[in-house]
Amino acid sequence: MSAHISVIGAGIAGLSAAVALRRAGHEVSVIEQRAEVGSGSGISLWPNALAALDAIGLGDAVRQAGGRVTAGAIRWRDGTWVRRPSAQRIVDALGEPLVVVRRSTLTDILRDALPVSAVHAGVAVTAVAATESSARITLADGRVREADAVVGADGVNSVVARTLNGPLRTRYVGYTAWRGVAACPLDPDLGGETLAPGTQVGHVPLGTSHTYWFATERTPEGSTSPGGEHAYLTAKLAGWAEPIPRLVAATDPADLLRNDLYDRGQATHWSRGRAVLIGDAAHPMRPHLGQGGCQALEDAAILARFVDLTPDLATAFHRFGAYRKGRVRRLVREAELIGRVLNFRPAALGGLASRATALIPERVVTSHLTGIAAGSAFVLPTPADLGG
């Protein structure tokens, strides 16, 4: 039976869930407090995320829109190799390359798969109430919307998550991140990361003419660079091996983003009645595994499958949470551990720990990566999983 499902949040999690649920035959509306949807720089989509996109019918469109990473190398700031795997490591281990796209491109692909009338931007949600049979959404202007169910995809500061769990403490993790797109190509062999004590720079091809890159550094919460973020990074990274200085120079200062990174208490309850959480609303994740957006895409496809397999929406939502929590929470813990190592104090010890990863055998690294990010790591539920 077709249901009317309201999705709160029009980021990657919300839009992909809307596409998946509509593909399963449901009427879906998306409510987003931002007036504009699709901001941001770039995103890396591992094969597990591409498999999830295949499940909702959009995998090929995303592959065609992005650049490819096939190896994933790690260097030190002076250009020496920390880990230099074979040129096709990702393809050999995970089944296909990692794909890098602009976030706006990904959200455009997702949004274009929905009717224009399905997305309502510039509308804030202030309260949600859900029972075993219906859901009610209160908007900032006082209007109330009725729905058969609600999907909370409204990010770290989720109204839906706090409705289901009560207060959830948000805490600064101790470091900030810059993100940018450089108007220059990247040698495919250098796709990966460059490290120094207390600082991490990632860089991956974004098509043939641009490069998506990010940098992280331990710094007090709320800090800004007096001379501007671009000037600060230009000076800080000037002595690093290429292509790092070139990437900063080729980035428009107006498009350089800086955001402090936050953790939030994990949601104990992912669902209650006809309300369910997905993406950062359920499981905020530090960026070091590159799996935040990827796991949101997995959530969307798997949620839609449970809804398809289970006539009662409240039961489907409960089974979804039981199915997903184990995999996602392991990744949340691992991403947190990597962040702690990279930003260990004193920074010199963190640098030693980072360089020591070169001692881990390549086969061990590859095997572990396969379990996280291979296409086969994304597994849709079957009728046998309905007892969750």
N, C-alpha and C positions, 0 to 999 in steps of 0.2 A: 504494500500500500504506500502511495506517495505521501510524504510528510512535508510540512513547511518548516525548514530549519534555518534559524538565524545564526550567522557566523559573526562574531564580534572581533574585528581586526582584519585589515586588508593588507597585511604583510605576506610573506611567503607562505607561512602556515595557514593563514585564513583563506587566501585566494586558492591555494592548492586543495584545501579541504572543500571549498565551495565547488571547484571543478569536479573533484572526485564524487562528491555527494550528488551533484546534478547529473553526472554520468550514470550514477546508480538509479536515477529516476525520480529524484526529489526536487521540490521547489526550494531554492536557496536564495537568501538575501544576505548581503555583507554590509555591516555597519562599521564605519571607520571614522575616528575622531579627527584625523588629519584631513585638511582640505585637498592635499596633493598626495597621491600614492605612487611609490616607485622610486624614492630617493635613495642615495647611497652610492658606493663606488663599484666594487666588484664582489663576486662570490665564487668560490671553488666548489664544484659539484663532483663528488666522488662517484664511482660506479654504482654504489648502493643507492644514491639519490637519483641517478639516471634510471635505474631499474624501477624506482618508485614513480618517476615521471612516466615511464613506459606504461605502468599500470593504469595511469589516468589519461593515457593517450597523447602525451606531449613530449615524450623523450626525444624523438627525432628532431622536433622543432628546436629544442634547446641545444642539442648537439650541433646543429647547423649554425647556431647563432654565436658559438663560443670558440675560444682557443683551446689548445690541447697541451697537457703536461704528461709526459710518458715516463720520466725517470724520478725526479724529486731528489735533488742533491742538497747537501748541506756544506757550507763553507764557513771558515772563520773570516773575520773582518779584513785580514791581510791577504785573502784570496786562497789560502791553503785549504785543502779539502778535509772536512771532517768525515763526510760520507759521500762517496761517489759511486752510486750503483750503476748497473748496466743501463744503456740508453732506453731500453724498453721494459724496465722493471715493473712499472705500474701496469702496463698492458699484459705482460706475462703473468703477473700475480693476480691482478684484479679483473682481467678480462677485456678491459678497454681503457683508453686514457681518461685522466681527470679532465673535466671540461670547465673552463673559466668564462663567465659571462658578466656583463654589467648587471647589477641588481635591477636596474630599471628595465633592462631587456627581459629578464626573467619575469618580473611582475607584469610587464606588458603582454608576454605570451600567455600567462595565466589569466589575466583580465580579459584578453581577447577571446578566451574560450568560454566566457560568460556573457549573457545578455547585457547590454549597456545598462538596463534598468536594474540589474541585480546589485550593483555596488552603490552605496549611499555614503558619500564622503562628507567630511565636515560635521559629523553627527557624533556627539559624545554620549557614552552610556554611563549612567551613575549608579544603577542598581539592577540586579538580576534576581529573579525568584523562579525556582524550578521545583516541580512536584513529579510524581511518577507518571503523570498524564499530560502535562503541559508546561509552558515556560512563559514568563512575563519579563519584559525589558523596559526599564524606565530611562528615558533620555534626559539630557541636561535641560532641555526646554520644557520639561514636564509631560511630554507625550508618553504614552505607554503603548508598547507593541506586544501583541500576543503571537506565540509561535508554538509549534509542536515540540521543539527542542532548541537548545542553544549550544553552540560550540564556542568556547572561550579561546580565542587565538590572539588575545590582546596584550601579549608581551610580558616582560618582567614585572611591570606594575599592574598586572591584570586585575580588573574588577571582579571577574568571574572566579579567579583563583582565591581571592580573599573572601568571596561569598562562600565558597566551599570549605575553606580552611581557617578562616579567621585571619588575624594579623600574620604577615609573612615578612620577616626582617630582611631589608636590603642592606648590603654592606659593600663598601669600596674594597676591591681586592688588592689595592696597593700600587697599581700601575695603570698607565693610560695608553691609548692606541691612536695612531694616525693612519689614515687610509687615503690612497690617492690613485689616480690613473695617469700614467706617463704617456705622452704622445711620442713614443719611440718603441721600436720592437725590442724583444729580448731573445738572446741566443737560447734556443730550447734546452741546451745542455745546462744552462744556469737556472732553470726553473726550480724553485725550492726556497731555501732559507740561507741567510748569512747572519752569523751570531757574533756577539762580543759579551763580555761580562755585563749583565744587567740590561742588555739590549738585544732585541730580535728584529730582523727585517725579513719579511717574506716577499717573494717576487715571482710572478707567473705570467706567461703570455696571455694577452687578451686580444686574440686575433693576430694578424700579421703586422699590425702597425702600432699597437698599444700594449702597455704592460700594467697589470694591476699589482699594487704593492701595499704593504702595511709595515708599520714599525711599532714596537712596544718598548716602554721604559718605565722603571719604577720612579714615581714622583708623588708629591703630596696631592691629595684630592682637591679638585677644583683649580689646579694650577693652570696658568696660561703663560705663553712666552711673550715677554714685553715687546720684543721687536717683530713679533709675528711668528706663526708656526713654521712657515716655509723657510724663513731666514734662520730660525733655530735649527731645523733639521739640516739645512744646507751646511751650516758651520759644524754641527755635531758629526755628520757623516762624511765630511770632506776628505778625511784621510782613509776612508774605507776603500777596498778594492772595487773597481768597476764590476757591475753596472750601477752600484748604489748611488754614487754622486750624480751620475747621468740621469737616473730615474727621478731623483728629486728635482734636478734642474729642468726636466722636461714636463713637470707637473704644474698646472696652473694653480697659483697660490689660492685663488678664489674657490677652487674645487677641492682643496685639501681639507679633510675632515679630522677633527680631534674629538675623541670621546673617552672619558674615564670609564673603566670597566667595573662592573658590579656583579656580585653574586646575590642570590636571594635564597632564603630558606626553601628547601624542596617541598613541593606540595604533597602532603600525605594523601589527600583525597583528590583523585583526578576526575571523579564524577560523583554526582549525587542526583538521583532522579533523572530528569531529562536535560541535565547540563553536564558538559564534559570539557576538559582542558586538553589543548595540544600545543606543541611548539614551546616557546619560552614561557608561556603561561604555566605550563606543567613542569618543565625541566630546563630552566636557564642553564647555559653551558658556556664556560670560557672558550675562547676561540682557538686554542692551541692544537686541537685535532682537526679543525676545519669541518666539524660535524654539526654545528648548530642548525644551519639551514637544511642540511642533509637529513637530519633527524626529523625536522618539521615536515619535510616531504614524505618521509616514511610514515609519520603519524597520519598524514592526510589519506594516503592510499589504504593504510591498514584500518583506519576508522571507517572509511566507506565500505570496506569489505565486511567488517563486523556488522554494520548496519544492514548490509545486503543479506547476510547470513541469519540475522536475528530479527524477527518481526517486531519485538518490543524494544523501543529505543533506549529506555533506561537500562535494560539488561545488556544491550549491545554496547553501551558506553562503559558499563562496569567491566565487561569482558575485554574491551579494548585496553583499559588501564591495566588489568591483570596481565595481559599479554605483553604489553610494552615496557612495563616498569623495570624489569630485570636488565634488559639490553641497554636502555637509556641511562639508567643510574650508574652502570659500570663506566660508560663513556663520560658522564659528568665527573665522576671521581678521577678518571685518568686525565682529563683535560685540566682539572684543578691541580693535580700532582705535577704535570708538566709546567704549568704556570709558576708553581712554587719553586721548582728547580731553576727555571730560567731567571727568576727574580730573587734568588736566594741572597741573603745578606750575611757577610760582606759579599759584594758583587764578584770578587775574585773567586770565591768558593763556588758560586753559581756558574762561573765560566769554566772552572775545572770540571764540574759535574756535566756541563753541556759537552765539553770535548771528550769526556770519558764515554759518551754514547758510541763513539767510534769503535770501542772494544766489543760491542754487542755484535755477534755474527750476523751477517746479512740475511741468512736463511731464517733466523729468529725474528728479525725485524719484519721481513716480508710475510712470514706466517702470521704474525700478530696483526699486521696491516690488513691482511686478507680477511680475518675475522671481523674487522671493523668496517671496511670500506669496499670489499668486493661486491659485485652485483649479486652474488650468491648470499651475501650477508643480509640482504633484504628478503624477508620471507613473509609472504601473505598468509593469513590464517586460513585454515581449512575447517570443514565441519567437525573434525576431531578436536579442534581447539575451543569448542563452544562450552566446555565445562569450566572455563577459567573464572 
